[in-house]
Amino acid sequence: MTALNAASSYILLDDPLSRRRATESPHSVLEGAPPRLLDEWHDAPDLWNLVRRTVDFSPNRGRFILTGSSVPHDDVTRHTGGGRFIRLQQRTMTVREKALDPTPEPVSLSALFGGKDVVPAESEDLTLNSVVGHILTSGFPEMIDLNWESTCARLDSYIDEISRTDIRRISSVRHEPDVIRQLIVALARSTASEVSLATLARDVRSVAPGFRPETAGSYVELLQRLFFVEAQRPWTPHLRSRALVRSSPKYHLADPSLAAAALGASPARLTVDAETLGLLFESAAFHDLSVFASALGGDVRHYRDSNKREIDAIIRLKNGRWAAVEVKLGSARIGEAIDSLDRALADIDTGIVGDPAFRLVVTGNGPTYRIDEHTYTASLDNLAP
């Protein structure tokens, strides 16, 4: 739908007649006013090469938009798109986008990288219930005005379709839907945490006794290709100490509300389950920071070393600049977050990677202000690109 707003013509390739047309007369699929949208192009993957060749022989830019709900394997029949395609990942709405009355002066990550100060603001009297509401309000646009019961029913149906249909659509791997669903539950239970494939496999053995870590890895890859799971890769800087940097990713479902639905969470349960709420909030922070970093051409990693010193999020830009972010649910833990950043940054060889452009403590319901020359705090709903 986003692409349709930018396109002048389109064809929807998940339609049987359109797929037949793509098979019988593939060049005709490309005909139409530019930019032309080819939606679900992965259902006719040969179109990639046709688009690439058309782009090569055209003097005009921005002729095509290719969108899809999954990523086909990069195989030998599909040539590189280098210099021809720009890949964009669309994520669900951020907390600020979901807010009915967002704060007027958000904290801009771009401005912080540019050395600008923040506009101090008191918290908007956000209660724990408000923070829970932020997490359980789905980032899928058609669901933001639904109550949790209605949202959860729709998300649960989405998880079922992923488990029963979508995995089979992109892979010939034989699987039982209950196995995929249990794996999704295991991923939701470990969201925002380093988790091994062995641990995921052990969690799935309640429904599949012989389930192996290698199989878990294959299924996680398929869920990533469906944009249902996103990996937060580790950041591996040079260290001053002899500590070793951990190399395991953290996994997040595409929207924190999906993880809540997979766990059967509810507003009442989350208000009394601080551990689960904290993990879901950290996942929500990773989601929103990823949206903002993407707008700046960057990405979001995490850092943890063998001394158990960690940084929840490292925002990296392509020019090598970076920022360190710690995530805490409540504003009462801002001091603890700063101490944690101090300890972790002391191990990092900033003589090689440079000093962080800024340090940021993201809270669920805290105020916005500058703590020191390069350290700030802000609530998640008060952040913007």
C-alpha positions in Angstrom: 0.0 0.0 0.0 2.9 2.3 0.7 4.3 1.6 -2.8 1.0 2.1 -4.4 1.1 5.7 -3.2 4.4 6.2 -5.1 3.5 4.1 -8.2 1.9 5.3 -11.4 0.9 1.8 -12.5 1.0 -1.7 -11.0 0.5 -5.4 -11.3 -0.2 -7.8 -8.4 1.6 -11.0 -9.1 -0.1 -13.0 -6.3 -3.1 -13.0 -8.6 -3.3 -16.2 -10.7 -4.1 -14.4 -14.0 -1.1 -12.0 -13.4 1.2 -14.9 -12.7 0.0 -16.6 -15.9 0.7 -13.5 -17.8 4.2 -13.3 -16.3 4.8 -16.8 -17.5 3.4 -16.5 -21.0 4.4 -12.9 -21.8 6.9 -11.7 -19.1 7.9 -8.5 -20.9 4.3 -7.3 -21.0 4.3 -7.3 -17.2 6.8 -4.5 -17.3 4.7 -2.3 -19.5 3.0 0.6 -17.8 3.6 4.2 -16.6 6.7 4.5 -14.4 7.3 4.0 -11.7 5.6 0.6 -12.2 5.0 -1.5 -9.1 5.5 -5.3 -9.3 3.9 -6.5 -6.1 4.9 -10.0 -4.8 7.5 -10.2 -7.5 9.0 -13.2 -5.8 6.1 -15.3 -7.2 7.6 -14.7 -10.6 11.3 -14.5 -9.7 12.5 -14.4 -13.4 11.2 -10.9 -13.5 14.2 -9.8 -11.5 16.5 -10.4 -14.5 14.1 -8.8 -16.9 13.8 -5.6 -14.8 17.6 -5.6 -14.4 18.1 -5.7 -18.2 15.4 -3.1 -18.8 17.1 -0.8 -16.3 20.5 -1.4 -18.1 19.1 -0.1 -21.4 17.0 2.8 -20.1 18.3 6.3 -19.5 15.6 7.0 -16.9 15.8 6.3 -13.2 13.1 5.1 -10.8 11.3 3.0 -13.3 10.2 0.1 -11.1 9.3 -0.7 -7.5 9.5 -4.3 -6.5 7.7 -5.3 -3.3 7.2 -8.6 -1.6 6.3 -10.3 1.6 9.2 -12.7 1.4 12.7 -13.0 0.0 13.6 -15.7 -2.5 17.0 -17.4 -2.3 19.8 -15.7 -4.2 20.5 -18.3 -6.8 22.7 -18.6 -9.8 19.9 -17.7 -12.2 19.3 -14.3 -10.6 22.0 -11.8 -11.5 23.3 -9.2 -9.2 21.2 -6.0 -8.8 24.3 -4.0 -7.8 24.0 -0.4 -9.0 20.4 -1.0 -10.2 18.3 -1.7 -7.1 18.1 -0.1 -3.7 16.8 -2.4 -1.0 14.4 -1.0 1.6 12.9 -2.9 4.5 9.6 -1.7 5.7 8.8 -2.2 9.3 5.6 -1.7 11.3 4.7 1.6 12.9 6.8 3.0 15.8 5.4 4.0 19.2 5.4 7.6 18.2 3.6 6.9 14.9 0.9 5.0 16.9 0.4 7.8 19.4 -2.8 9.8 18.9 -1.3 12.9 20.4 2.5 12.7 20.0 4.7 15.2 21.8 5.5 18.3 19.7 9.3 18.3 20.1 10.6 14.8 19.6 14.3 13.8 20.2 15.8 13.4 16.7 18.6 10.9 16.3 19.8 12.8 13.3 20.0 15.9 15.4 21.9 14.1 18.2 24.4 12.7 15.6 24.7 16.4 14.5 25.6 17.5 18.0 22.4 19.3 18.7 20.9 19.4 22.2 17.5 18.1 23.2 14.5 20.1 24.3 13.9 19.2 28.0 10.5 17.8 28.7 8.8 16.2 31.7 7.3 12.8 31.3 3.7 13.0 30.2 2.5 11.2 33.4 2.8 7.9 31.6 1.7 5.0 33.9 2.8 1.4 33.6 -0.5 0.8 31.9 0.3 3.3 29.3 3.7 1.6 28.5 1.9 -1.7 28.3 -0.6 -0.1 25.9 2.3 1.1 23.7 3.6 -2.4 23.4 0.2 -4.1 22.9 -1.0 -1.6 20.3 0.0 -3.3 17.1 2.2 -1.5 14.6 0.1 -2.8 11.7 -1.9 0.3 10.6 -5.3 -1.4 10.4 -5.0 -2.6 14.0 -4.0 0.5 15.9 -7.6 1.4 16.9 -8.5 -2.1 18.0 -8.7 -3.4 21.6 -6.2 -6.1 22.7 -8.7 -8.9 22.3 -9.4 -8.1 18.7 -5.8 -7.4 18.0 -4.7 -10.6 19.6 -7.2 -12.7 17.5 -5.8 -11.2 14.3 -2.2 -11.6 15.3 -2.8 -15.2 16.4 -4.4 -15.9 13.0 -1.3 -14.3 11.3 1.0 -16.7 13.3 -1.2 -19.6 12.2 -0.9 -18.6 8.5 2.9 -18.3 8.9 3.0 -21.7 10.5 0.7 -23.5 8.1 1.0 -21.8 4.7 3.8 -19.2 4.3 6.7 -21.5 5.2 5.5 -24.0 2.6 5.1 -21.2 0.1 8.9 -20.3 0.1 10.4 -23.7 0.9 9.9 -27.3 0.0 11.0 -28.3 3.6 8.4 -30.6 5.1 7.2 -29.3 8.5 4.4 -29.6 11.0 2.6 -26.3 11.7 2.7 -27.1 15.4 6.5 -27.2 15.2 6.7 -23.7 13.6 4.2 -22.3 16.1 6.2 -23.7 19.0 9.4 -22.2 17.6 7.7 -18.8 17.3 6.6 -19.1 20.9 10.2 -20.0 21.9 11.5 -16.9 19.9 8.9 -14.7 21.6 9.9 -16.0 25.0 13.6 -15.2 24.3 12.9 -11.9 22.5 15.6 -9.3 23.0 17.9 -11.9 24.5 20.9 -13.9 23.2 19.5 -17.3 22.6 21.3 -20.3 21.1 19.8 -22.6 18.5 20.2 -25.5 21.0 18.0 -23.6 23.4 15.3 -23.0 20.8 15.5 -26.6 19.7 15.0 -27.7 23.4 11.9 -25.5 23.7 10.4 -27.1 20.5 10.9 -30.7 21.7 7.7 -30.5 23.7 5.9 -31.0 20.4 8.7 -32.6 18.3 11.0 -34.8 20.5 13.7 -35.2 17.8 14.0 -31.5 16.9 17.6 -30.5 16.3 19.4 -27.2 16.5 20.3 -27.4 12.8 16.6 -27.6 12.0 15.9 -24.7 14.3 18.5 -22.6 12.4 16.9 -23.5 9.0 13.4 -22.5 10.2 14.6 -19.3 11.8 16.2 -18.4 8.4 12.8 -19.1 6.7 11.1 -16.8 9.2 13.6 -14.1 8.5 13.0 -14.4 4.8 9.3 -13.9 5.5 10.1 -10.7 7.5 8.5 -12.3 10.5 11.7 -12.5 12.6 14.6 -10.0 12.6 18.1 -10.7 14.0 19.9 -8.0 16.0 23.5 -8.8 15.0 26.4 -8.3 17.5 28.7 -5.4 17.3 32.3 -6.5 17.4 34.7 -3.5 18.1 38.3 -3.7 19.2 38.7 -4.0 22.9 41.2 -2.6 25.4 40.9 -5.6 27.6 41.3 -9.3 27.0 37.5 -9.8 27.1 36.0 -11.6 24.1 33.0 -10.1 22.3 30.0 -12.4 22.1 28.8 -13.3 18.6 25.3 -14.5 19.1 22.4 -12.5 17.7 19.3 -11.4 19.5 16.0 -12.3 17.8 12.9 -10.1 17.6 9.5 -10.7 16.1 8.5 -8.2 13.4 6.3 -6.3 15.9 6.4 -6.5 19.8 2.7 -7.1 19.8 3.3 -10.3 17.8 5.6 -11.6 20.6 2.9 -10.7 23.2 0.3 -12.6 21.2 2.5 -15.6 20.7 3.0 -15.7 24.5 -0.7 -15.3 25.2 0.1 -12.1 27.2 -2.6 -9.7 28.2 -2.6 -6.2 29.7 -3.3 -7.6 33.2 -0.5 -10.2 33.0 2.1 -7.7 31.7 1.5 -5.2 34.5 2.5 -7.9 37.0 5.2 -9.7 35.0 8.0 -7.2 35.0 10.5 -9.5 33.3 8.4 -10.3 30.3 7.3 -6.6 30.0 11.0 -5.5 30.2 12.0 -7.8 27.3 9.0 -6.8 25.2 9.9 -3.1 25.9 13.5 -3.7 24.8 12.2 -5.4 21.7 10.0 -2.3 21.0 13.0 -0.1 21.4 15.1 -2.1 19.0 12.2 -2.0 16.5 11.8 1.8 16.7 15.5 2.5 16.7 15.9 0.3 13.6 13.2 2.3 11.8 15.0 5.6 12.7 18.5 4.2 11.9 17.3 2.9 8.5 16.1 6.4 7.7 19.7 7.6 8.4 21.2 4.7 6.3 22.4 2.9 9.4 21.5 -0.2 11.4 21.2 -1.3 15.1 23.5 -3.9 16.7 24.1 -5.1 20.3 27.2 -5.5 22.3 28.1 -8.0 25.0 31.5 -9.3 26.1 32.8 -12.2 28.2 33.0 -9.9 31.2 29.2 -9.7 30.9 29.3 -6.0 30.1 26.7 -5.1 27.5 25.0 -2.3 25.6 21.5 -2.9 24.5 21.7 -1.1 21.2 24.5 0.3 19.1 23.3 2.6 16.3 25.9 2.5 13.4 26.0 4.8 10.5 27.8 4.1 7.2 30.3 6.8 7.8 31.6 4.9 10.9 29.9 7.1 13.5 28.0 5.3 16.2 26.0 5.8 19.4 25.4 3.7 22.5 21.9 3.1 23.8 20.7 1.5 27.0 17.1 0.6 27.5 15.3 0.7 30.8 11.6 0.3 31.4 11.4 2.8 34.3 13.0 6.2 34.8 14.1 5.1 38.3 16.9 3.0 36.6 18.5 5.8 34.5 21.4 6.0 36.9 21.9 2.3 36.7 21.8 2.5 32.9 24.5 5.2 32.8 26.8 3.1 35.1 26.3 0.2 32.8 27.3 2.2 29.8 30.4 3.6 31.6 31.6 0.0 32.4 31.0 -1.3 28.9 32.5 1.7 27.1 35.6 1.4 29.3 36.4 -1.9 27.6 36.0 -0.6 24.0 39.1 0.8 22.2 37.7 4.1 21.2 41.2 5.0 19.8 40.2 2.7 16.9 36.4 2.9 16.6 36.2 6.5 17.9 34.1 7.9 20.7 30.3 7.4 20.5 28.6 10.5 19.0 26.2 10.3 21.9 24.9 8.1 24.7 21.2 7.6 25.1 19.0 6.0 27.9 15.6 5.1 26.5 12.8 4.7 29.1 9.2 3.8 29.0 7.9 6.7 31.0 10.8 9.0 31.9 11.6 12.6 31.2 13.7 14.0 28.3 16.8 16.0 29.2 20.6 16.1 28.8 22.4 14.3 31.6 25.9 15.5 30.6 27.7 16.8 27.5 27.1 13.7 25.4 24.5 11.7 27.4 20.8 12.1 27.1 17.6 10.3 28.2 14.2 10.2 26.6 11.1 8.1 26.6 10.6 5.8 23.6 7.5 7.6 22.4 9.5 10.8 22.2 12.0 9.6 19.7 12.1 10.3 15.9 14.6 9.9 13.0 
